[in-house]
Amino acid sequence: QVQLVESGGGLVQPGGSLRLSCAASGRIFRINTMGWYRQAPAKQRELVATITNGGVTNYADSVKGRFTVSRDNSKNTMYLQMNSLKPEDTAVYFCSAAVFITSLASTNYAYWGQGTQVTVSS
């Protein structure tokens, strides 16, 4: 019903930058909070950043001042600008979204993308 597709991952040197995108499509009435999460090998998935429909943002302490989350509601797309990347930022990055598929409050569901690999290495 709803698909989330991440893009923009890749290999970058320490100190470099990447911009991730997450595009939502399908049966969408309205998207509420969207978020970026990451999972490194042998570690649990962790929150990176979230952004509400109104643009209120929240960041993990480890990325504050380096990452910026934004969204374009007209395109149902969220972005993550990642600057000053460190080797410890290496992970698969996933996007998530809380989506209303109709105007009814009971039709709010959480969706996840398949992830995009970010590797920070010299």
Order of alpha helices (4+ residues) and beta strands (2+ residues): beta-beta-beta-beta-beta-beta-beta-beta-beta-beta-beta
